Amino acid sequence: MTGQRDRWAELTGGRAGEEYARRFARLAASGHDIHGEASFCDALLKPAARVLDAGCGTGRIAIRLAELGHHCTGVDVDASMLAVARREAPTQEWLLGDLARLDALGLDPDFDLVLAAGNVMPLLAPGTGATVVGHLAAALRPGGLLVTGMGLDAAHLPLDEAPLTITEFDQWCARAGLTLRQRYATWSGDPYDGGGYAVSVHTRPAT
Ligand SMILES: C[S@@+](CC[C@H](N)C(=O)[O-])C[C@H]1O[C@@H](n2cnc3c(N)ncnc32)[C@H](O)[C@@H]1O
């Protein structure tokens, strides 16, 4: 661990797993599509792709991607979130670990796609974003994709203010050797217009 608590842990005390799962179950029961992120990623992937769900939480996205035929590894630092994922999909790979120390997990690299959805980037521990992006980029195969979704203002975050700008995030990606391929305002692919939520697709150039 980095020694500094991530913002998610500061918000939740590391006990949010069951309530987070209930919240999405309620949304699904009331007719909301809770699989927008998985559908978005699936559309970018060839069949049976390798996906790293970085900050996978309760596994709602990785489980859906596995249902769609992909091979998903989930990593999260919150044991209460991972406990839900392990219960819901015991045969999938779930790893307890800090994205700022992703190298310590000894993962096989060459993922086709690395996903950090659900505000993982703004909820990291302060000062660790660039390091995390470096590790996520290193986990990609040449030509692989980093897909992120993040709020950029208080209206789109469980925080009083946004801890990062999209410009800072793009700079971290550029330093990690990634190129911005596409940016949207939603997981449905609405065009990005400089608003408070960004879905970004960066790519590790093929060598
Ligand atoms: C709002 S939840 C989103 C979970 C999931 N991606 C989703 O969309 O349902 C944010 C997650 O990021 C995880 N997270 C934050 N910092 C982390 C870190 N340094 N390493 C691993 N996971 C982290 C939290 O533990 C939490 O599960």
The ligand as an SDF file (V2000), in Angstrom:
LIG
                    3D

 27 29  0  0  0  0  0  0  0  0999 V2000
  -16.9570    3.9840   -6.8900 C   0  0  0  0  0  0  0  0  0  0  0  0
  -16.0710    2.4890   -6.7960 S   0  0  0  0  0  0  0  0  0  0  0  0
  -16.2490    1.8890   -8.4730 C   0  0  0  0  0  0  0  0  0  0  0  0
  -16.1850    0.3960   -8.5600 C   0  0  0  0  0  0  0  0  0  0  0  0
  -16.3520   -0.1820   -9.9650 C   0  0  0  0  0  0  0  0  0  0  0  0
  -15.3150    0.2420  -10.8670 N   0  0  0  0  0  0  0  0  0  0  0  0
  -17.6910    0.1930  -10.5350 C   0  0  0  0  0  0  0  0  0  0  0  0
  -17.7600    1.0580  -11.4240 O   0  0  0  0  0  0  0  0  0  0  0  0
  -18.6840   -0.3740  -10.0700 O   0  0  0  0  0  0  0  0  0  0  0  0
  -14.3560    2.9940   -6.7970 C   0  0  0  0  0  0  0  0  0  0  0  0
  -13.4310    1.8320   -6.5230 C   0  0  0  0  0  0  0  0  0  0  0  0
  -12.0720    2.2480   -6.7030 O   0  0  0  0  0  0  0  0  0  0  0  0
  -11.3020    1.5050   -5.7950 C   0  0  0  0  0  0  0  0  0  0  0  0
   -9.9840    2.0920   -5.5920 N   0  0  0  0  0  0  0  0  0  0  0  0
   -9.6770    3.3580   -5.2210 C   0  0  0  0  0  0  0  0  0  0  0  0
   -8.3470    3.5060   -5.0900 N   0  0  0  0  0  0  0  0  0  0  0  0
   -7.8010    2.2970   -5.3720 C   0  0  0  0  0  0  0  0  0  0  0  0
   -6.4710    1.7990   -5.4280 C   0  0  0  0  0  0  0  0  0  0  0  0
   -5.4170    2.5780   -5.1380 N   0  0  0  0  0  0  0  0  0  0  0  0
   -6.2700    0.5190   -5.7540 N   0  0  0  0  0  0  0  0  0  0  0  0
   -7.3180   -0.3020   -6.0600 C   0  0  0  0  0  0  0  0  0  0  0  0
   -8.6040    0.1150   -6.0250 N   0  0  0  0  0  0  0  0  0  0  0  0
   -8.8460    1.4000   -5.7040 C   0  0  0  0  0  0  0  0  0  0  0  0
  -12.1510    1.5360   -4.5340 C   0  0  0  0  0  0  0  0  0  0  0  0
  -11.7460    0.5840   -3.5790 O   0  0  0  0  0  0  0  0  0  0  0  0
  -13.5450    1.3010   -5.1030 C   0  0  0  0  0  0  0  0  0  0  0  0
  -13.8930   -0.0520   -5.1230 O   0  0  0  0  0  0  0  0  0  0  0  0
  1  2  1  0
  2  3  1  0
  2 10  1  0
  3  4  1  0
  4  5  1  0
  5  6  1  0
  5  7  1  0
  7  8  2  0
  7  9  1  0
 10 11  1  0
 11 12  1  0
 11 26  1  0
 12 13  1  0
 13 14  1  0
 13 24  1  0
 14 15  1  0
 14 23  1  0
 15 16  2  0
 16 17  1  0
 17 18  1  0
 17 23  2  0
 18 19  1  0
 18 20  2  0
 20 21  1  0
 21 22  2  0
 22 23  1  0
 24 25  1  0
 24 26  1  0
 26 27  1  0
M  CHG  2   2   1   9  -1
M  END
$$$$
